[in-house]
Amino acid sequence: MEIFVDTLNGLVNSSGFMGFIADGGWQNIIMILISFVLFYLAIVKQYEPLLMLPIAFGMLLTNLPMTGLYHAELWNPATNPYFAPEYIEQAGGVVVNYVKEASLDYGRVLHEGGLLDMLYLGVKLGIYPPIIFLGIGSMTDFGPLIANPKSFLLGAAAQGGIFFTFLGACAMNLTGMADFTLKEAASIAIIGGADGPTAIFLTSKLAPQLLGSIAVAAYSYMALVPVIQPPIMKLLTTEKERSVKMGQLRQVSKMEKVIFSIAVTIIVSLIIPDAGTLVGMLMLGNLMKESGVCDRLVKTAQNELMNIITIFLGTTVGATAVAGNFLNPKTLFIIALGLIAFCIGTACGVLLGKLMYVISRGKINPLIGSAGVSAVPMAARVSQKVGQETNPSNFLLMHAMGPNVAGVIGSAVAAGVLLSVLG
């Protein structure tokens, strides 16, 4: 009987229920409830379900006590440091001592980590987001951008939300309103690009402790593009501007598209090497598509590879949303600043569109400027919808796709700039 009681006590004490009773267990319960909200948004409202649902499930798994799937302490150099042995180097007759900075012990992660720790290596090592970009490139048509190179300006203007918000977050830190490091401010600001993989890529490099909060905010705002953008577009434009009909774009040749992929890779990588990873993989996917000689690879990149990486990326990013990282005032600032960044990015694109409307003497519809954010193709569809509400015969979709795909490149370049400065 005593053995039975001891066994029963052991089972009870090792169960997850005891984790909820322990100190801080209430925080896990709150995080699980938040994951339920994300399930609702993904399943019922269908807000970016392909990533929102894995993120929600990863958040659920990591906050169930005793599962051992993810260990946040393994990924924090402050709690898991190692130091390389000191060594001495003779430099100009002077003895110099070196000590390697605290870093992550990947060996310990491999030996002691759980399933999600192993999968998270793909995020930490910067593998998943570039592969997502490979898939995006294999599904993207840069023809509208090549046919109308001025779209590059609109895509660049829409990245203004990133840099204005970065400066704003830094100003908040200086005034004592918030406690953000420069790296955290940059990671929050990248939400304004409306590009989830880019936000995850930059945050995993600069501020991994904010990864869960930033990913949830980024994908939430991407899903809310049809709600957030139209009021800004209508506020900044007149009915006359919104009703402008644009001429048909010229046909772009296969050779132009092939040259474009190679040229953009070379130019961006030489100017901003840190953007080469994302832009290079984006253009590799597009080159495979446009060359017409890699059909099997294109199908794999568009389907199997993209889907597998999406599952791994979403689940592991959700797993980083542990209570200690998520339930703090910074999360509220991230949500607020992310929304501000997205709104400013939309406004910058529309305002440049208005300027181009004036310069072109009414030949360019300013609404296509809002598509300069990187939410492809949703932002372009919103431009089309708002334009048709004003003028039912208006067809802006292909014109808006130019700034839209330019925004994909622009957000990757913006991330490269921030990474080169702060990384």
ChimeraX attribute file (.defattr): number of C-alpha atoms within 10 A of each C-alpha:
attribute: neighborCount
match mode: 1-to-1
recipient: residues
	/A:1	6
	/A:2	7
	/A:3	8
	/A:4	9
	/A:5	10
	/A:6	11
	/A:7	12
	/A:8	12
	/A:9	12
	/A:10	11
	/A:11	11
	/A:12	12
	/A:13	12
	/A:14	13
	/A:15	14
	/A:16	14
	/A:17	14
	/A:18	14
	/A:19	18
	/A:20	18
	/A:21	10
	/A:22	10
	/A:23	9
	/A:24	12
	/A:25	17
	/A:26	14
	/A:27	17
	/A:28	22
	/A:29	17
	/A:30	14
	/A:31	23
	/A:32	22
	/A:33	14
	/A:34	15
	/A:35	24
	/A:36	17
	/A:37	12
	/A:38	24
	/A:39	22
	/A:40	17
	/A:41	19
	/A:42	22
	/A:43	14
	/A:44	10
	/A:45	12
	/A:46	14
	/A:47	21
	/A:48	17
	/A:49	20
	/A:50	15
	/A:51	23
	/A:52	27
	/A:53	25
	/A:54	24
	/A:55	32
	/A:56	29
	/A:57	21
	/A:58	28
	/A:59	30
	/A:60	24
	/A:61	22
	/A:62	27
	/A:63	28
	/A:64	20
	/A:65	19
	/A:66	14
	/A:67	13
	/A:68	16
	/A:69	18
	/A:70	25
	/A:71	20
	/A:72	17
	/A:73	11
	/A:74	19
	/A:75	23
	/A:76	16
	/A:77	14
	/A:78	12
	/A:79	12
	/A:80	14
	/A:81	14
	/A:82	14
	/A:83	11
	/A:84	11
	/A:85	9
	/A:86	10
	/A:87	11
	/A:88	12
	/A:89	11
	/A:90	9
	/A:91	8
	/A:92	7
	/A:93	7
	/A:94	9
	/A:95	10
	/A:96	12
	/A:97	10
	/A:98	11
	/A:99	11
	/A:100	11
	/A:101	11
	/A:102	15
	/A:103	15
	/A:104	17
	/A:105	16
	/A:106	14
	/A:107	9
	/A:108	11
	/A:109	18
	/A:110	13
	/A:111	9
	/A:112	13
	/A:113	19
	/A:114	16
	/A:115	13
	/A:116	22
	/A:117	23
	/A:118	18
	/A:119	18
	/A:120	23
	/A:121	17
	/A:122	16
	/A:123	24
	/A:124	17
	/A:125	11
	/A:126	18
	/A:127	16
	/A:128	25
	/A:129	24
	/A:130	21
	/A:131	22
	/A:132	27
	/A:133	27
	/A:134	27
	/A:135	28
	/A:136	21
	/A:137	29
	/A:138	25
	/A:139	18
	/A:140	18
	/A:141	17
	/A:142	22
	/A:143	22
	/A:144	23
	/A:145	23
	/A:146	21
	/A:147	17
	/A:148	14
	/A:149	14
	/A:150	14
	/A:151	27
	/A:152	20
	/A:153	19
	/A:154	31
	/A:155	33
	/A:156	25
	/A:157	27
	/A:158	36
	/A:159	32
	/A:160	24
	/A:161	28
	/A:162	30
	/A:163	21
	/A:164	17
	/A:165	26
	/A:166	25
	/A:167	15
	/A:168	17
	/A:169	26
	/A:170	22
	/A:171	15
	/A:172	15
	/A:173	16
	/A:174	12
	/A:175	10
	/A:176	10
	/A:177	12
	/A:178	15
	/A:179	17
	/A:180	19
	/A:181	14
	/A:182	18
	/A:183	22
	/A:184	21
	/A:185	27
	/A:186	28
	/A:187	31
	/A:188	33
	/A:189	32
	/A:190	32
	/A:191	34
	/A:192	33
	/A:193	34
	/A:194	35
	/A:195	23
	/A:196	24
	/A:197	22
	/A:198	29
	/A:199	28
	/A:200	29
	/A:201	25
	/A:202	26
	/A:203	29
	/A:204	20
	/A:205	18
	/A:206	22
	/A:207	19
	/A:208	23
	/A:209	20
	/A:210	22
	/A:211	28
	/A:212	27
	/A:213	23
	/A:214	29
	/A:215	27
	/A:216	23
	/A:217	24
	/A:218	29
	/A:219	23
	/A:220	21
	/A:221	25
	/A:222	27
	/A:223	22
	/A:224	14
	/A:225	21
	/A:226	17
	/A:227	12
	/A:228	16
	/A:229	21
	/A:230	18
	/A:231	11
	/A:232	16
	/A:233	25
	/A:234	16
	/A:235	9
	/A:236	14
	/A:237	17
	/A:238	12
	/A:239	11
	/A:240	11
	/A:241	22
	/A:242	23
	/A:243	20
	/A:244	21
	/A:245	18
	/A:246	14
	/A:247	11
	/A:248	10
	/A:249	14
	/A:250	11
	/A:251	10
	/A:252	14
	/A:253	12
	/A:254	13
	/A:255	10
	/A:256	14
	/A:257	20
	/A:258	18
	/A:259	14
	/A:260	18
	/A:261	22
	/A:262	15
	/A:263	13
	/A:264	16
	/A:265	21
	/A:266	15
	/A:267	12
	/A:268	19
	/A:269	19
	/A:270	12
	/A:271	12
	/A:272	16
	/A:273	17
	/A:274	22
	/A:275	25
	/A:276	23
	/A:277	19
	/A:278	29
	/A:279	29
	/A:280	22
	/A:281	22
	/A:282	27
	/A:283	27
	/A:284	20
	/A:285	27
	/A:286	27
	/A:287	23
	/A:288	21
	/A:289	25
	/A:290	26
	/A:291	14
	/A:292	11
	/A:293	11
	/A:294	13
	/A:295	13
	/A:296	11
	/A:297	15
	/A:298	23
	/A:299	16
	/A:300	14
	/A:301	24
	/A:302	20
	/A:303	12
	/A:304	12
	/A:305	17
	/A:306	19
	/A:307	17
	/A:308	12
	/A:309	18
	/A:310	21
	/A:311	16
	/A:312	20
	/A:313	26
	/A:314	25
	/A:315	26
	/A:316	29
	/A:317	28
	/A:318	28
	/A:319	28
	/A:320	30
	/A:321	29
	/A:322	26
	/A:323	20
	/A:324	14
	/A:325	17
	/A:326	20
	/A:327	16
	/A:328	10
	/A:329	10
	/A:330	17
	/A:331	17
	/A:332	13
	/A:333	17
	/A:334	24
	/A:335	20
	/A:336	13
	/A:337	22
	/A:338	27
	/A:339	22
	/A:340	20
	/A:341	29
	/A:342	30
	/A:343	20
	/A:344	23
	/A:345	33
	/A:346	32
	/A:347	24
	/A:348	24
	/A:349	29
	/A:350	28
	/A:351	22
	/A:352	22
	/A:353	25
	/A:354	23
	/A:355	14
	/A:356	20
	/A:357	18
	/A:358	15
	/A:359	11
	/A:360	11
	/A:361	9
	/A:362	17
	/A:363	15
	/A:364	23
	/A:365	27
	/A:366	30
	/A:367	35
	/A:368	35
	/A:369	36
	/A:370	32
	/A:371	37
	/A:372	39
	/A:373	38
	/A:374	29
	/A:375	22
	/A:376	21
	/A:377	16
	/A:378	19
	/A:379	29
	/A:380	28
	/A:381	21
	/A:382	24
	/A:383	28
	/A:384	22
	/A:385	20
	/A:386	23
	/A:387	28
	/A:388	17
	/A:389	12
	/A:390	15
	/A:391	16
	/A:392	11
	/A:393	11
	/A:394	18
	/A:395	19
	/A:396	25
	/A:397	20
	/A:398	18
	/A:399	27
	/A:400	29
	/A:401	29
	/A:402	29
	/A:403	37
	/A:404	34
	/A:405	28
	/A:406	27
	/A:407	31
	/A:408	28
	/A:409	23
	/A:410	27
	/A:411	30
	/A:412	29
	/A:413	25
	/A:414	25
	/A:415	27
	/A:416	25
	/A:417	17
	/A:418	23
	/A:419	22
	/A:420	13
	/A:421	10
	/A:422	12
	/A:423	12
